[in-house]
Amino acid sequence: MCGIIVFPVVGAALCVHGMPVSDVLDLLAGCGVIGAVTTAVAGGGRALLSAVAGAAVRAAADTEHGAR
């Protein structure tokens, strides 16, 4: 819940201080991913985490061989 407030504030502060918007978005997306993975692992969501990882691997394999 705190991220809903903190992410836009941090993003706005970084933009005001001269960081490009694309870099701000990359940074905040990375922070969000780390938070989601940490929450999933700490909450015992190993099955969820492995399902997401499996879907990512399958999606990567489809793009390497050409999507239909």
Helices and strands as residue ranges (DSSP letters): H 2-16, H 21-42, H 46-64
